[in-house]
Amino acid sequence: MNRITLEPIGTVRNERTEPIDDGWDAVESRIVLDGRFGADALAGLGAFSHIEVLFAFHLVSDEKVNTGARHPRGREDWPEVGIFAQRGKDRPNRLGLCTCPLIRVQGTALTVRGLDAIDGTPVLDIKPWMKGFAPRGEIREPDWAAEIMRDYW
């Protein structure tokens, strides 16, 4: 398979310096675009209530990457599931994806709430969240997945 190279479009700025699992909704972040982009790159984005942010878990070392199954958050009372059946940061490509409320757009910076990325995180892409891309049909998830999210936001 061919290698893919991505160049970050910007950086997350916030007060959180460690990837703690819970309490992300209280975190307000700025996403600052890099110098390749002008304010016109964000034109019209302020009309949306939410955005999707694709980012890199840049502090995950090669040794920490999981390519198999594990207990989410190391909790033995939750089932062992494959890395692609959970949203942990120790993923093969170290990609994070978060849908978060957009608070404001100012020049080449965005302010968002609930972005589960720490200060200095490289941002790979930003997209507006649109109702037409919401899941279609019935949504199901195992009980452990609902439990893991109880205090996440």
Backbone torsions as a table, in degrees:
resi	resn	phi	psi	omega
1	MET	NA	141.5	179.3
2	ASN	-71.8	146.0	176.5
3	ARG	-77.9	145.4	177.9
4	ILE	-114.5	131.9	178.2
5	THR	-113.1	127.8	178.6
6	LEU	-116.9	143.2	175.7
7	GLU	-112.9	124.2	179.7
8	PRO	-56.0	146.1	177.6
9	ILE	-95.7	-14.6	-177.8
10	GLY	-175.1	-170.9	-174.5
11	THR	-137.8	143.3	175.0
12	VAL	-82.4	135.6	174.5
13	ARG	-125.6	121.0	176.2
14	ASN	-160.4	-175.5	-176.3
15	GLU	-88.4	-10.1	-175.3
16	ARG	-90.2	122.0	-177.2
17	THR	-108.7	-7.5	178.7
18	GLU	-127.9	143.3	-177.3
19	PRO	-79.3	71.9	177.8
20	ILE	-75.9	143.4	-170.5
21	ASP	-71.0	-26.8	-171.1
22	ASP	-124.5	170.6	174.4
23	GLY	78.8	23.9	-175.6
24	TRP	-70.8	-25.7	-177.3
25	ASP	-65.0	-22.3	178.8
26	ALA	-80.9	-8.5	-175.9
27	VAL	-89.5	122.6	173.2
28	GLU	-101.8	131.6	-176.8
29	SER	-126.9	152.8	169.2
30	ARG	-110.2	136.0	171.3
31	ILE	-107.3	116.3	-177.3
32	VAL	-105.9	118.4	179.3
33	LEU	-70.7	152.6	178.8
34	ASP	-80.6	174.9	-171.3
35	GLY	-64.4	-11.6	177.1
36	ARG	-68.9	-19.0	-171.5
37	PHE	-111.6	141.2	171.9
38	GLY	-102.1	176.9	179.9
39	ALA	-59.9	-25.4	-179.3
40	ASP	-64.5	-21.2	176.7
41	ALA	-65.1	-22.6	-179.4
42	LEU	-105.5	4.2	-178.4
43	ALA	-57.0	128.6	178.1
44	GLY	88.3	-15.2	-177.9
45	LEU	-65.9	-31.3	-179.5
46	GLY	-63.0	-13.6	177.6
47	ALA	-76.7	-10.2	-178.5
48	PHE	-99.6	146.1	179.6
49	SER	-82.1	-27.3	-175.9
50	HIS	-136.8	154.0	173.4
51	ILE	-130.9	159.4	171.4
52	GLU	-104.5	132.6	-178.5
53	VAL	-119.9	122.8	175.4
54	LEU	-101.3	125.9	-174.7
55	PHE	-141.2	169.4	-179.4
56	ALA	-105.9	133.4	171.2
57	PHE	-79.0	78.9	-169.0
58	HIS	-69.9	-15.6	-178.8
59	LEU	-95.8	-0.6	179.5
60	VAL	-79.7	119.2	-179.4
61	SER	-79.7	162.4	177.8
62	ASP	-56.2	-37.6	-177.7
63	GLU	-66.5	-26.0	-177.9
64	LYS	-85.4	-16.9	-176.4
65	VAL	-63.0	133.0	179.3
66	ASN	-108.3	129.6	178.4
67	THR	-115.4	5.9	-177.8
68	GLY	-125.0	-134.5	-178.5
69	ALA	-110.5	156.0	176.4
70	ARG	-161.3	168.4	172.8
71	HIS	-84.0	124.4	178.0
72	PRO	-52.4	134.2	-178.8
73	ARG	55.5	17.8	179.4
74	GLY	72.2	12.9	-177.4
75	ARG	-83.9	112.7	-178.4
76	GLU	-65.7	-21.2	179.6
77	ASP	-79.9	-7.1	173.1
78	TRP	-103.2	150.0	-175.3
79	PRO	-67.2	151.9	172.9
80	GLU	-75.1	122.6	-179.3
81	VAL	-132.4	155.7	-179.4
82	GLY	-64.5	155.7	-178.1
83	ILE	-58.6	-28.7	179.8
84	PHE	-84.8	0.5	175.1
85	ALA	-105.5	14.8	178.2
86	GLN	-147.7	173.6	-174.3
87	ARG	-116.2	24.5	-179.1
88	GLY	-61.6	157.7	-176.2
89	LYS	-77.9	-19.7	-175.9
90	ASP	-84.6	49.6	-174.8
91	ARG	-89.0	157.5	-179.1
92	PRO	-54.2	-42.6	-179.8
93	ASN	-101.7	3.3	175.7
94	ARG	54.1	39.1	179.9
95	LEU	-100.5	135.6	174.2
96	GLY	-115.1	149.2	178.8
97	LEU	-138.8	128.8	-178.6
98	CYS	-140.6	134.6	171.4
99	THR	-98.6	124.1	-175.3
100	CYS	-141.2	154.4	176.9
101	PRO	-64.2	135.1	176.1
102	LEU	-93.2	119.5	-178.1
103	ILE	-88.1	-46.6	179.2
104	ARG	-161.2	159.1	172.7
105	VAL	-120.7	126.3	179.1
106	GLN	-135.6	108.7	179.9
107	GLY	60.6	-117.7	179.4
108	THR	-106.8	29.5	179.1
109	ALA	-133.6	148.3	176.4
110	LEU	-119.5	145.8	170.6
111	THR	-113.7	129.3	-178.6
112	VAL	-132.4	165.6	175.6
113	ARG	-123.7	142.1	174.1
114	GLY	79.6	16.4	175.0
115	LEU	-76.4	118.6	-174.9
116	ASP	-87.6	60.5	178.6
117	ALA	-136.8	142.3	-177.0
118	ILE	-86.1	168.9	179.3
119	ASP	-57.3	132.0	179.9
120	GLY	91.4	-2.0	-179.1
121	THR	-64.8	131.9	175.9
122	PRO	-73.2	130.5	177.0
123	VAL	-96.9	129.4	-176.7
124	LEU	-97.7	-30.5	179.1
125	ASP	-165.2	157.7	177.1
126	ILE	-134.6	134.4	176.5
127	LYS	-136.4	146.7	173.8
128	PRO	-71.5	142.5	174.4
129	TRP	-84.9	128.4	-179.0
130	MET	-122.3	140.3	179.9
131	LYS	-53.5	-36.5	-178.4
132	GLY	-63.3	-16.6	177.8
133	PHE	-100.8	3.7	176.4
134	ALA	-66.4	156.0	-179.8
135	PRO	-57.0	141.2	176.4
136	ARG	-101.0	145.3	178.8
137	GLY	82.6	-174.6	-178.2
138	GLU	-70.1	140.2	177.2
139	ILE	-103.3	131.4	177.4
140	ARG	-131.4	151.2	175.8
141	GLU	-156.4	153.2	177.9
142	PRO	-70.4	159.7	-178.5
143	ASP	-57.7	-38.9	-178.2
144	TRP	-62.2	-32.6	-179.1
145	ALA	-67.4	-39.2	177.1
146	ALA	-67.3	-38.4	-179.6
147	GLU	-66.6	-39.7	-178.5
148	ILE	-63.5	-27.9	-177.0
149	MET	-90.1	-6.5	-174.6
150	ARG	-51.5	-46.1	-177.9
151	ASP	-111.5	6.9	-175.1
152	TYR	-61.9	-45.2	-179.4
153	TRP	-90.9	NA	NA
